[in-house]
Amino acid sequence: MDGEQSRGFGVAAGLDPEVARSLAERCAELGYASIWSNDHPGAKGLETLAEFAAAAPGLDLGVAVIALDRTPPETIAADVERLGLDPSRLWLGVGAGFGERPLTRMREALPGLREELPGVRLVLAAMGPKMCELAGASYDGAFFNWMTPEFAAGAREKVEAGANDAGREPPPIFGYVRTAVGPDAAARLAKEESFYRDLHDGYRNHFARLAEREGTVGVAAADSTDAQTQLAAYTALDTIVVRGLASATVEAMTAVAEAATD
């Protein structure tokens, strides 16, 4: 990997606005380069980003990922404008969601995304080899999810191969690394992972390729030193997005952010 690795911090969308603002301020103080939200049917990630944006103007903002089967490009663009988000600060992660032929969907969606969202950096959710190659060939970044350090290294090779075939420099690679710290860390990671393992065929196939024991994909750390050791193994990522597994309070979330800061 060329260049210096950075860290971002990630949460689930719908975080209480006061918690979101306090967390963003603390992440900026700790030296995180970016702060991220996911997106789900119950809450829009871009709305959580708007709270982050107001509290920490120096951080890049990321959402990973918005499923295009649920939110079309024109709706995303309208949300960006409504919320007053600066396109130049945004890393917008997109994925196919539950739709059929996801690779074709994401290849065909790119021109429309670029038209609706000028100036926004578009990041493709990529787990399988063909999606990784597409990210490398056409998108502004790749976003990995639920990978071990070793699997991420192989996926990175696919992104780089796609870029090479397209005659361009490989785009930056981001990835969520679920991170829990403390005496209940293993239970938190296992609970989160068990939900995703059977969410849909894409995840079922992905975890089958991983062939890892349930509850082991991510970081379950006793303390900050342990967390740092485990996170350091993710050398294939240009930006480790520490996805905090903690109660949605200022104290619990900032504790994970402090333990996982680079």
N, C-alpha and C positions, 0 to 999 in steps of 0.2 A: 504494500500500500504506500503510495506516495503522499507526502504532505503530513501535517500534524493532525492527529485524531482529536475530535472534539466530543463533548457530551451535551446531550439535551435531557430534559426531564419531561415525562409524559404522564397524563392522567386520563381518566374516563370523562367524557363529556357530561355536562350538567353539574359540575362542581359548583357549590355555593359561591356566588360572586365575591363575597368577602374572603372566603378561603382562597379562591383563585387569585385574587389580587395580592394577598399576603404571600402566597406561595411564589408567585412570579417575582415579587420584590426580593425574596430570599434567594431564589435561584440566580438572579442577577448578581447579588452580592457574593454568591458562592463561585461564580465564574462559569456557570453554564452558558453555552453559546445559543441555545434555542430552548423553547418550551412548547410542548405538543399536547394535543388532545385527540382522542379517537372521535368517532362519529357513530351514533347508533339511533335506532328508531325513537328512543325516548328523549333524545337531546341532540342538538346540533353542535358539532365540534367548533364550528366557526364562531358561535356565540360565546363559547368558553374562551376562544382565542381573543375575542374583543376585550374581555376582562384582563387577560394577560397583557394585551397591547397597551392598555391604559396605565397599567401599574409598572411595566418594565419596558420602556421605549427602546432600550438598547438591545433587546433580545430578538432573534429571528423567531417567527411563529410557524408552527407546523400542525397540520391535521392529517391523521393517518388512521384509517383511510375513509374517504367518502365513497360509498357504493353507488355506481351509476345506474343500477337498476332501481334504486330508490330515489336518487336525487340527480336529475339531468343537469348538463352543463349550464343551461340558462338559469336554473334555480340557484346553482352555486354562485354564478356571477351576480345575481340579484342580491344574494345574502352578503357577499363581499362588499357590494356597494352600500347596502342598507346599514351594515355594521361599521362602515367607515374604515375598513381594513386597508392598509397600505400594501398594494400588490408586491412591491419590491421586498417586503419583509416576509412574504408568504412562501412556504413550501407546501404545496397542495398535493396530498397523497390521494390517489384514486384507484379503485378496483372494480371488478365486474359484478361483485355481489353474488346473488344466487342465479344469475342468468345463464342460459346455455351458451356454448361456444365462447368461453371467456376470453381466449386469446384473440379471436377475431373481433370480439366486441371492443377490446382495449386498443387494438390496432386501428380500427375504424373510428373510434371515438376521438382520437388525438387531434385531427384537424378542427373539429368542433370545439374542443376544449381550448385550443390555442386562439380560436376566433373569439370565443366568449370571455376569455380570461387573459388578455394581453398583459405581459409583464409579470405574470405569476409563474413561478417555477413548478413544473408538473412532475410529480414523483409517482412511479408505478408500483403498486403492491405486487411483489414478485416472490413466489416460493418455488414453483416448478422451473425446470431448465428452460423451457421455451419462453415463459414470461420473463425470466431473467434476461434472456437474449434480446427480447423486445425492449426491455427497459434500457439496456445498453445501446441499442441501435437508434432509439427514437425519443426517449423521454429525458427529462432534465435530472433525473435521479431514480434510484431503485430503493424500495423499502422492503426490508426483510422482516419476518415475524416468526416467532416460535422456532428458532434455530439454535443448535449447539454451536460452539465456536468452530468445530470441524466442518459442520454442514454449511455454515456461513462462508467458509473459505472456498468450498466447492461452488457454491452459488455465485460468489464473486467472480470466479473464473468464467462462468457462463455470461455474466454481465459484460465482462471485458471482451469475451469472444464476440458478442453481439456488436459491441462498439467497434471492434477491429474490422468485422465484416462490413460495417457501414462506413468505414473510413473516418471515424471520429474518435476523440478522446473519451475514455470511459467517464460516465457521469458519477457524481458522489453516491455513496451507498450508505443508507441509514438503516437502522434496525431497532425494533423494540427488544429490550432485554428485561423481562419481568423480574423485578427485584423486591424481595422481602427481607427485612432485617429484624432480628430479635428471636425470642424463645419460640414464637409461633410461626416462624418464617416458612418452615417446610409445609405446614398445613395450609398457609395462605397460597403458596405457589401451587400445591397440588389441587386446591379448590379451583383456582383460576384455570389451570391447565385442563382439568377434567371437563369444564364447560366447553372449551374450544375443540377438544379432541373429537367430539361427535356433533359439531355444529352443522356441518354440511359436507358434501363429498370432497370438496377442495381440501378442507382441513383433515378429513379422514385419510385421504390419500397422502397428504403431507406427513402426518404423524406416522403413517405406515412406512414411508421412505426413511424417516428419521430412525425408526426402530429403537427408540429409547424407552426406558421404564417410565411409567406415568409419574408425574411429579418431579421430574429431574431436568426439564428444559427451561433454563433460566437460572436465577440466582436466589438461593435460600441461604442467608448468611447469619451467623451468630452475632457478628458485630461489624463495625466499619472496616477493620483490617481484613476480615474474611470477605466482605463484599468487594473490596478493592482487588483482592487477589483473583476472585472469580471473574469480575468484569474485565480485568486486564487480558484475559484469554481471548476476548473478542477482537482480535487484531484485524479481522477481515472487514470491519465496519469503519467507514470514515467518520461517522457520528454514531456513537452508542446513545440511543434514546432510552434512558432508565425509566421503565414503566413502573411507577411506585405502587406496590401492593400494600396498602395500609388503609386505615379508616379515613374517611373523607373530612378530616379535621386539619386545621393549620398545624397543630403540634405533631400529629402522626405523619402527615405528608412531608413536612419540613425535616423531620427526623430521618426519613429515608433519603431525602435530597442531600442532607448533610453527610450521611454515611457513604453515599455513592458519588460524591463530587470528586472530580479528578484532581 
